[in-house]
Amino acid sequence: MRFNIRTLPISSLVLTLPSLSAAFYLPGVAPTSYDEGQSVPVYVNHLTPGLAQQDEQLHSVFSYDYYHPALHFCEPEGGPKDIRESLGSILFGDRIQSSPFQLSMGKNETCKAVCKEVKFDARSATFTNRRIAQGYNINWLVDGLPGAQINVESVTDTKFYNPGFALGTLDENGQSLLHNHFDIYIEYHRVGFTGKDKYRVVGVLVQPDSRGNSRVVEDGAADCGSSDTPVILSEEGDTSVSWTYGVYWRESPTPWATRWDKYLHVYDPKIHWFSLINSAVFVVFLVGMVSMILVRALKKDIARYNRLDMINLEDLDGTSAAVEDGIQEDSGWKLVHGDVFRCPKSPLLLSVLVGNGAQLFMMTGVTVIFALLGLLSPSNRGFLATAILLIYTLFGFIGGYVSSRVYKSFGGEAWKRNIIMTPVLVPGLIFCVFFLLNLFVWGKGSSGAVPFTTMLALVLIWFVISVPLSFAGSWLGFKQPAIEGPTKTNQIPRQVPPMSGTLRTIPSILLTGILPFGAIFVELYFIMTSLWTNKIYYMFGFLFLCYGLMVITSAATTVLLVYFLLCAENYRWHWRAFAGAGMTGGYVFLNALLFWATRVSFGGFTGAVLYVGYSALISFVVFILTGSIGFFASWVFVQRIYGSIKVD
């Protein structure tokens, strides 16, 4: 990580206040100033899939190394060299290497050859044509900025820089045309220093073109030709291709500190605001309904119960006893006061899940806030993923502490298993599934396969940092007194009457989970699109608001569910609350399947397995997160209402 705290101005916190819809960008690296004529390195990254030109659908999830043998890109002398990357960058498939392109600050090049002519055989041509048809993009980096193309959003007619540029295009007949010429437009900003001016790169545009008549002259010069005769790779024989490029420098008034603004585009903000307003109105209505039902009904019930306890029932006649029965039949939640704090089934598993959920809750909240304040800069590639891993690892103490406190409050005695399972069960399951999916990526020959050494580094980080912190949190949690309920638990469990209607298990879980999902539905679509099409997601203001709405909605709907269950004399609320709020993760998975049906067309088993597998992992994490929110909200609610009545 190359994070430099000295580049973070204090005033940047104020700049986030005018609008929550766009996060202010704080530079994460010190600017590089170049002299006129100084070499500016160009780095190449992996080729990533995008939306295909013919149907605007995603046809692949695999990325490929830039120097894949079938692509025949020119290599620098001595071979390409790997550029140091962050852990998060590696996990997301970045493979940054040196390139043969030569750029000199302020020096234009109208036509230059990258290397000698190369030959595509039939097999390479088939591979490359298929990647062109699938909408693959080339990714370059110049001074940390991605080479981009100018896109125009159809809804708002706004121009923005879209990172990456097409490997090729399709003609009117659906024939694949390879882009073999690149016009590179570098925007620079002049900075005055003592003695002479310096120059900083503030924008990189690449216009690719297919020029079949370009040639490399024997003396090293090049004839870039024109686009009248495009490059069509023959899948039946050899095809000669010349790689050429031009460089054009343009002065720009854009300062270095705001150079990322043109890349960080918010797609149709009206849709975001409309969705947020609808969700906010819905949340206000929901919270108002919960408050009306709980505050008014419970206040009346508690007053009546406490008034009844002040009467000596032994001195009453049958009429007063009938009044008592009428009160008890009118509201049944007090009838289960002797069982509502009974230990649930599988208390060890539930405590482990809610402990990991608390850890995820803290990690998500801190990460979203940091991103909202602009502290997770896109100039540090992979820094967001690295921050998520490190923050989650450091919050292992929270997970262990919460899990042990919950388990001790349940009356659990297998404290050793709780201490071991809390940092191992959920992360171990996620790691095993991730490892199996990575085998599919590795077998496909994709550059997105995480190296084995990186896997070992993840395991090492986990067992060296997170596991000891979790053990320490668990030890401290078990040292604390158990959280006891305000009422005593009966020795003999009360019989639970059969549930009817929406209080049955499946309908209640489905109804509880759909409401929090509705709060994040629109934002989830943009996240899915950015994730699977390898675009920069930077709408953290909207994400912060959606996350807050999801937390409030999860808590409110689960509390309402538990109240209705208790009124129906069903005291087994623990797992129902966790599963009901956690069903939000189930709807996230169903949404991923819907996205697959409408926006994705893999046509292969391996791609489908990867998409479904990674979507299931994300949904599982959301399930634990929202389930824990619902569980703790319900626990606080039950503690409060039963602590407000007098029970003999």
Phi, psi and omega in degrees: 000141183242037184286128182240107184294340181292341182270006184260101179288142179295328182295346182295333178296325179290327184290345178279347186286324184300326182211127176276356185280344180220127181280140178285137183272121173258124180301134181259353179226156177288143181292148176257123180255134183247147170277159177297128181088353180289145181292134176246111185290146175244122178253149180248146179241182183291162173274131185241148179285149176225190178284129183293149184292325189281330184224004180055039177238159178270125185248000181200155175240007183264139171255155183232146178300142181301322181265036174300135185304327183286342182273336174059037172286149182289137179259152176289163179297134183085001179088156180290147178247138179287140178260137183300135183231162176278167180298316179295324178297319179293318181296327179271010170092004179295133176225085187271131182220166178286165184223166179274359182290137183242115179241132177241128186306121177080359183257114180281147176227111182285327181203124181213140179274140177281317179198187178290170179299144177244159181241128173266119173280178185298320181292316178295322179297319179297316179298312183292317179300322179293321178294324177296315180297330180277001175079034181289148181243145173269141182235121176242161176227128176234113182054038179084350179267137178283141171295130190229166170244150177280124176246155177239121178288128186293330184282309184259355181057039181259134177271140178207162180272120180258112183302138181091155177218155193292139173295326180192186181218171179249137177277187183297335181267006181081013180278136181283129178245123182276132174278115181241000177232138183230120172266115185257119179253114182255122175266131181233156179241129182277131180237128182275124174240168179296120177103307181203164181281151172242163184230140179234140181281127182235002178188144180224116176243140178232125175249102180280156181210154178254113184230099182285343181261012176285146184219153174255117180284156186299327183279007178100348177286172184222150172244107188283350175064209181216172182275009179295327180242097183286167178271118176242115182282124179281130178268012179240349181202193181276148178228126178273134182226136175249128179266122181227164179202161174229151183234131182225124182259134181227128179287142184227144176281355183293122177287160184298324185294337182245021184291339180277352184300322182289342178272329186271080185264133175266114183288118175044075183299338179298323178296318179298312182294321178298317179295316181295320179296316177300315180295319180295317178298319179295319180294318178299316178297317181294313179296322177297320179294317178298317180297318181296316182291313187282312185294311183289311182293314182292322179298319178292317180296315182296320179297319180291319180295316181292327177294323179291324181292340180280350181266137176280104186293339181291337181266001182269155175270189183296332181294317180293322176298323178294324177297318178299315180298321180296322178294318182292323179288332181292327179217120189263001186288336178284337183296337183257022182296336179273000181230348188294334179257020177290146181300130180286171174291146180050058182296329180296313180296317181296318180295322178295318181293316181288332174296314176293328177294320176296322178295317178295322180298314179294317181298314182296315180298313181295318181296316181295320179294315177301316180294322179298322180280359177083014183281345179256087189284138176289346179291335172268096185298131179078004183293327178297312179296321178296318179296320179299314180296314183292318180295318178296321179295316181291332178276014174300330177298318179297315181300314180294318181296312182295317181299316181292320179296317179295316182294321178292324178292332175285350183085019180291147182245343181276066187291331178294317179295324178296317180297321183282318186288330184301312180271000187247319190298297184292309177299324179295319178297315180296317181295319180296316179295317178299320179295318179295318178295325179294332176295322177296317179296317179296319179294334179279352181076023182275148177286349179285353179294127180287127180301152181298325179296325176293322175301315179297323179296321177298314179298319180296315179300319183294312185279340180271326185251302189290315183298312176300321178296320178295318177300317179296318178296319179295318180299316179294322180295320179289339177284339181281153177293151180292147176279107184263149177285158180288348179240153179279150181265131179293152179288324181258123180296142177282144179287133180270123179290155179295138179275151180227158177066224184284354178275355173294161191302302186294311179300320182294321179294317180296318181289323181291322184282336186286334182290312175297327178296324179298334180286338184243007188300310184294314181295328179296325178297316180292325177294316179298317180296316179294322183292313186274342177255010174058044176253162181280122173261123183218027180265058187286339175296312176297320181297321179299315180293319179296321179296317178297318178296322179295319179297313181296316181294318179299316181294315184293314182293323180290321177298319178296319178298314182295322178298315179294324177296315181294323176296331176273013177065030175255105183270000180271074187261344190299301181290328179295320178294317181295313182289326181296308177291325180292343179298346173304321176296325176296320178289329174298319178293318177297324177294323177296321177293323176294319176298322177298317183289332186255331187239356186233139177214088185282313182071021180208150183290317185296315179297320179295319179297316180295315181297312180294320181295311179293324177295321178295321177297315179298317180295323178296319178296317178296323178300313180292319182297303183290326177298320179292322177299313179296321181296311183291324176297319179291322180297315177297318180298313181296318178300320183290314186288322181279344173278351182264355180247155178261120181239128178285000000 
